Amino acid sequence: MKALVLAGGTGTRLRPLTHSSAKQLVPIANRPVLFHVLRDVADADIKEVGVVVGGTADEIRAAVADDDSVNLDITYIPQGEPLGLAHAVLTARDFLGDDDFVMYLGDNYLRGGITDLVADFRRARPAAQLLLAREDDPAGFGVAELDAAGRVRGLEEKPAAPKGDHVVVGVYVFTPAVHEAVRAIVPSWRGELEITHALQWLIDQGADVRSTTHAGYWKDTGNVADLLDANRVALESVEPLVAGDVDAATELVGRVRIAAGAVVRGSRIVGPVAVGADTVITGCRVGPYTAIAERCHVEDSEIESSIVLPGSSITGVGRIEASLIGRHVEVTPAAPATHRLVLGDHCKVQLSP
């Protein structure tokens, strides 16, 4: 079995952060979302992985090459334009050959991985096996209609009146039967080849399409709120570690992970918190569910429930909460009752009166 990981999307919902960076490389718990996906693939005993890439291909290649924990046989597959999930399957046809494969969206985070899904598929080997999750409000998702045996009888995209509460998660397992299906469908109103249409084509042809329901946490990290929520959940499983230099004036409470090379002085850190390598924290209060990446500088500030990307500095700021701070950002205080802003396109800013 092979894996096809999709990392070619543009990440419009995470702009301005993704104007110049791949959305799949935004970290949760100081580890890019894409690396969580690759770990799940490896845990399912899959070694051959095709990564579909677009305009951020060079950045993704470099990030994977720099990470010693990624021990997979990776082939990069250029996709000229992101024209739908089924189009990605067409693009990867030569790599996939006649092998079964998992297709995994590179910006999804699953707690518990995909081993159960792959095991279910290997036992019965249907034409397709979908990963589903139950949602209280399924109308905003792709919804699967199931029979009593858990077989998929129909799929609807964001229906006004859902026929159930099982929604489609961004992980699928296919036999080579899917290749005929993706060739048979036509673009949707969005101009894309939809994988749900290919699956419906298989169902209409009488193919066996089954499902596995994921009981754990799942999140599409395509927007800031969901990214922060995934970061919170990922940090809950972080193992405490103090590999950096922490002085006696610092108080560490709960699950706190300080990477090698980090320096912490005169601060209070309440976990779960992850601090990256070569980051310096001085005179700060760092609250729960915060991930500060490598090579950052945080001084005389308070931060909680936030993600700070590599190379950024925060100095003399009273309190930051529920924020996503990009790479090489400088955050400093303004003069009283003033705001001085330099903002990129599509920013959203909240200021106190």
C-alpha positions as CSV (number, residue, x, y, z in Angstrom):
1,M,0.0,0.0,0.0
2,K,1.1,3.6,-0.8
3,A,0.0,6.9,0.6
4,L,-0.9,10.1,-1.3
5,V,-0.6,13.2,0.8
6,L,-2.0,16.4,-0.6
7,A,0.1,19.5,0.1
8,G,-0.7,21.7,-2.8
9,G,-3.4,23.9,-1.5
10,T,-3.0,27.7,-1.2
11,G,-4.4,28.2,2.3
12,T,-6.5,31.3,1.5
13,R,-8.3,31.1,4.9
14,L,-4.9,31.5,6.7
15,R,-3.8,34.6,4.9
16,P,-1.7,36.7,5.3
17,L,0.4,34.0,6.9
18,T,0.1,31.7,3.8
19,H,0.9,34.5,1.2
20,S,4.5,33.4,1.5
21,S,4.4,30.0,3.3
22,A,2.7,26.6,2.9
23,K,-0.3,26.1,5.1
24,Q,0.7,22.5,5.7
25,L,3.9,23.7,7.4
26,V,2.1,25.9,10.0
27,P,3.0,24.1,13.3
28,I,0.8,22.7,16.0
29,A,2.7,21.9,19.2
30,N,5.8,23.1,17.4
31,R,5.5,20.5,14.7
32,P,4.2,21.2,11.2
33,V,0.7,19.8,10.5
34,L,2.2,17.9,7.5
35,F,4.6,16.1,9.8
36,H,1.8,14.9,12.0
37,V,0.2,13.5,8.8
38,L,3.5,11.8,7.8
39,R,3.8,10.3,11.3
40,D,0.3,8.8,10.9
41,V,1.2,7.3,7.6
42,A,4.4,5.7,9.0
43,D,2.5,4.4,12.0
44,A,0.1,2.6,9.6
45,D,3.1,0.7,8.2
46,I,3.2,2.6,4.9
47,K,6.6,3.5,3.5
48,E,6.0,4.8,0.0
49,V,4.5,8.3,0.0
50,G,3.6,10.6,-2.9
51,V,3.3,14.2,-1.8
52,V,1.3,16.4,-4.2
53,V,2.8,19.9,-4.2
54,G,2.0,23.2,-5.8
55,G,3.6,26.7,-5.6
56,T,5.2,26.0,-2.2
57,A,6.9,22.8,-3.3
58,D,10.5,24.1,-2.6
59,E,9.6,25.0,1.0
60,I,7.9,21.7,1.7
61,R,10.8,19.7,0.2
62,A,13.3,21.7,2.3
63,A,11.3,21.3,5.5
64,V,11.0,17.5,5.1
65,A,14.6,17.2,4.2
66,D,15.6,19.0,7.4
67,D,13.6,16.8,9.7
68,D,15.4,13.6,10.7
69,S,12.2,12.0,12.1
70,V,10.6,11.7,8.6
71,N,11.8,8.2,7.6
72,L,9.7,7.6,4.5
73,D,10.4,7.0,0.8
74,I,8.9,10.3,-0.5
75,T,8.1,11.2,-4.2
76,Y,7.1,14.7,-4.9
77,I,4.3,15.1,-7.5
78,P,3.8,18.6,-9.0
79,Q,0.2,19.7,-9.5
80,G,0.0,22.7,-11.8
81,E,-3.3,24.0,-10.2
82,P,-5.3,22.6,-7.2
83,L,-8.3,21.5,-9.3
84,G,-9.8,19.2,-6.8
85,L,-9.0,16.0,-4.8
86,A,-9.9,13.8,-7.7
87,H,-7.6,15.8,-10.0
88,A,-4.8,15.1,-7.5
89,V,-5.5,11.3,-8.0
90,L,-5.3,11.8,-11.8
91,T,-2.0,13.8,-11.4
92,A,-0.5,11.0,-9.3
93,R,-1.5,8.1,-11.6
94,D,2.0,7.1,-12.6
95,F,3.2,7.1,-8.9
96,L,0.1,5.1,-7.7
97,G,0.2,2.5,-10.4
98,D,-2.1,-0.4,-9.6
99,D,-1.5,-0.3,-5.8
100,D,-4.0,0.3,-3.1
101,F,-3.4,3.7,-1.4
102,V,-4.4,6.0,1.4
103,M,-5.2,9.6,0.4
104,Y,-4.7,12.0,3.3
105,L,-5.2,15.8,3.2
106,G,-2.0,17.4,4.4
107,D,-3.7,20.1,6.6
108,N,-5.8,17.7,8.7
109,Y,-5.0,16.7,12.2
110,L,-6.2,13.4,13.7
111,R,-5.6,12.3,17.2
112,G,-5.2,8.6,17.1
113,G,-4.0,8.4,13.5
114,I,-5.3,6.2,10.7
115,T,-4.2,2.7,11.8
116,D,-7.8,1.5,12.5
117,L,-9.0,2.8,9.1
118,V,-6.2,1.0,7.2
119,A,-6.7,-2.2,9.2
120,D,-10.5,-2.1,8.4
121,F,-9.6,-1.7,4.7
122,R,-7.1,-4.5,4.7
123,R,-9.5,-7.0,6.2
124,A,-12.3,-6.5,3.6
125,R,-10.6,-4.6,0.8
126,P,-13.6,-2.7,-0.5
127,A,-13.3,-0.4,-3.5
128,A,-13.0,2.5,-1.0
129,Q,-13.0,3.0,2.7
130,L,-13.8,6.5,4.1
131,L,-12.9,7.9,7.4
132,L,-16.0,9.6,9.0
133,A,-16.6,11.5,12.2
134,R,-19.9,12.4,13.9
135,E,-20.8,16.1,14.1
136,D,-23.6,17.8,15.9
137,D,-24.0,20.3,13.1
138,P,-23.1,18.3,9.9
139,A,-24.5,20.8,7.4
140,G,-21.2,22.5,6.8
141,F,-19.4,19.3,5.8
142,G,-19.6,16.5,3.3
143,V,-22.2,14.1,4.8
144,A,-22.3,10.3,4.2
145,E,-25.5,8.3,4.2
146,L,-24.9,4.9,5.7
147,D,-26.8,1.6,5.7
148,A,-27.1,-0.6,8.8
149,A,-23.8,-2.4,8.0
150,G,-21.8,0.9,7.7
151,R,-21.6,0.8,3.9
152,V,-21.9,4.2,2.3
153,R,-25.0,4.6,0.2
154,G,-24.7,8.3,-0.7
155,L,-22.7,11.4,-0.3
156,E,-23.9,15.1,-0.1
157,E,-21.7,18.2,0.1
158,K,-22.9,20.7,2.7
159,P,-26.6,19.6,2.5
160,A,-29.3,21.9,3.8
161,A,-31.1,18.9,5.3
162,P,-28.4,16.3,6.2
163,K,-29.5,12.7,6.2
164,G,-27.2,11.8,9.0
165,D,-24.5,13.1,11.3
166,H,-21.5,11.3,9.8
167,V,-19.2,13.7,8.0
168,V,-16.3,13.0,5.7
169,V,-12.9,13.4,7.2
170,G,-10.0,14.1,4.9
171,V,-8.7,10.6,4.8
172,Y,-9.6,7.9,2.2
173,V,-8.4,4.4,1.2
174,F,-8.8,3.2,-2.3
175,T,-8.2,0.3,-4.6
176,P,-7.2,1.0,-8.2
177,A,-11.0,1.1,-9.0
178,V,-10.9,4.8,-8.2
179,H,-8.9,5.5,-11.3
180,E,-11.8,4.7,-13.5
181,A,-14.1,6.8,-11.3
182,V,-11.9,10.0,-11.5
183,R,-11.8,9.7,-15.2
184,A,-15.5,9.3,-15.5
185,I,-16.6,12.5,-13.6
186,V,-16.8,16.1,-14.8
187,P,-15.8,19.3,-13.0
188,S,-18.3,20.6,-10.4
189,W,-19.7,24.1,-10.4
190,R,-16.5,25.1,-8.6
191,G,-14.5,24.0,-11.7
192,E,-12.9,21.1,-9.7
193,L,-13.0,17.4,-9.9
194,E,-14.6,16.4,-6.6
195,I,-13.6,13.2,-4.9
196,T,-17.1,12.9,-3.5
197,H,-18.4,12.7,-7.1
198,A,-15.9,9.9,-7.8
199,L,-17.1,8.1,-4.7
200,Q,-20.7,8.5,-5.7
201,W,-19.8,7.2,-9.2
202,L,-18.4,4.0,-7.5
203,I,-21.5,3.6,-5.4
204,D,-23.8,4.1,-8.4
205,Q,-21.8,1.4,-10.2
206,G,-22.5,-1.0,-7.4
207,A,-19.0,-0.9,-5.9
208,D,-18.4,-1.7,-2.2
209,V,-17.8,1.6,-0.4
210,R,-17.4,1.3,3.3
211,S,-16.6,3.5,6.3
212,T,-14.7,3.7,9.6
213,T,-15.9,6.2,12.2
214,H,-13.1,8.1,14.0
215,A,-14.0,8.3,17.7
216,G,-11.2,10.7,18.5
217,Y,-10.4,14.3,17.8
218,W,-10.2,15.6,14.2
219,K,-9.7,19.0,12.8
220,D,-9.2,20.6,9.4
221,T,-6.7,23.3,10.3
222,G,-7.6,25.6,7.5
223,N,-8.4,28.6,9.6
224,V,-6.9,30.3,12.6
225,A,-9.6,29.2,15.1
226,D,-9.3,25.6,14.1
227,L,-5.5,25.7,14.1
228,L,-5.4,27.1,17.6
229,D,-7.9,24.4,18.7
230,A,-5.7,21.7,17.2
231,N,-2.7,23.2,18.9
232,R,-4.5,22.9,22.2
233,V,-5.3,19.3,21.7
234,A,-1.8,18.4,20.5
235,L,-0.2,20.1,23.4
236,E,-2.3,18.0,25.8
237,S,-0.2,14.9,24.8
238,V,3.2,16.6,25.0
239,E,5.6,14.8,27.3
240,P,7.3,17.1,29.9
241,L,11.0,17.8,29.2
242,V,13.5,20.3,30.3
243,A,16.4,20.0,27.9
244,G,17.2,23.7,27.9
245,D,18.6,26.1,30.5
246,V,16.0,27.1,33.1
247,D,17.1,29.2,36.1
248,A,16.0,28.8,39.7
249,A,13.9,31.9,39.5
250,T,11.6,30.3,36.9
251,E,8.5,28.3,37.9
252,L,7.3,25.5,35.6
253,V,3.8,24.1,36.3
254,G,2.3,21.1,34.5
255,R,3.3,19.7,31.1
256,V,6.1,22.0,29.9
257,R,8.5,21.0,27.2
258,I,11.7,23.1,26.9
259,A,13.8,22.1,23.9
260,A,17.6,21.9,23.9
261,G,19.3,25.3,23.5
262,A,16.3,27.3,24.9
263,V,17.0,29.7,27.8
264,V,14.3,30.7,30.3
265,R,15.0,33.3,33.0
266,G,12.7,34.6,35.8
267,S,9.5,33.4,34.2
268,R,6.4,31.4,35.1
269,I,5.3,28.9,32.5
270,V,2.0,27.0,33.1
271,G,1.5,24.0,30.8
272,P,0.8,22.5,28.5
273,V,3.4,24.6,26.8
274,A,6.1,23.8,24.2
275,V,9.2,26.0,23.8
276,G,11.4,25.5,20.8
277,A,15.2,25.2,20.4
278,D,17.3,28.4,20.9
279,T,14.4,30.5,22.1
280,V,15.0,32.9,24.9
281,I,12.2,33.8,27.4
282,T,12.9,36.4,30.1
283,G,10.6,37.8,32.7
284,C,7.5,36.4,31.2
285,R,4.2,34.7,32.1
286,V,3.5,32.0,29.5
287,G,0.0,30.5,29.9
288,P,-1.5,27.1,28.9
289,Y,-1.8,25.9,25.3
290,T,1.0,28.0,24.0
291,A,3.6,26.8,21.5
292,I,6.6,29.1,21.0
293,A,8.8,27.8,18.1
294,E,12.6,27.9,17.7
295,R,14.8,31.0,17.7
296,C,12.2,33.3,19.3
297,H,12.8,36.0,21.8
298,V,10.0,36.8,24.4
299,E,10.7,39.3,27.1
300,D,8.6,41.1,29.8
301,S,5.4,39.9,28.2
302,E,2.4,37.6,28.9
303,I,1.1,35.1,26.3
304,E,-1.5,32.4,26.4
305,S,-3.3,30.0,24.1
306,S,-1.2,31.1,21.1
307,I,1.2,29.9,18.4
308,V,4.4,31.8,17.7
309,L,6.3,30.8,14.6
310,P,10.1,30.7,14.3
311,G,12.3,33.8,14.6
312,S,9.8,36.1,16.1
313,S,10.2,38.5,19.1
314,I,7.7,39.8,21.6
315,T,8.9,42.5,24.0
316,G,7.1,44.5,26.7
317,V,3.6,43.5,25.7
318,G,1.0,43.2,28.5
319,R,-1.0,40.3,27.3
320,I,-1.4,38.3,24.1
321,E,-4.1,35.6,23.9
322,A,-5.6,33.3,21.2
323,S,-3.2,34.6,18.6
324,L,-1.2,33.2,15.6
325,I,2.1,35.1,15.2
326,G,4.0,34.4,12.0
327,R,7.7,34.0,11.2
328,H,10.2,36.8,12.0
329,V,7.5,39.1,13.4
330,E,8.3,41.9,15.9
331,V,5.7,42.7,18.5
332,T,6.4,45.8,20.7
333,P,4.3,48.2,22.8
334,A,3.0,51.4,21.4
335,A,3.0,54.7,23.2
336,P,-0.1,55.2,25.5
337,A,-3.4,55.5,23.7
338,T,-1.8,55.0,20.3
339,H,-1.5,52.2,17.8
340,R,1.2,51.9,15.1
341,L,0.4,49.2,12.6
342,V,2.2,47.7,9.5
343,L,-0.2,45.1,8.2
344,G,-0.2,42.8,5.1
345,D,-3.2,42.0,2.9
346,H,-6.3,40.3,4.4
347,C,-5.2,40.9,8.0
348,K,-7.7,41.0,10.8
349,V,-6.8,43.2,13.8
350,Q,-8.6,43.7,17.2
351,L,-7.6,46.8,19.2
352,S,-8.7,47.9,22.6
353,P,-10.4,51.4,22.7
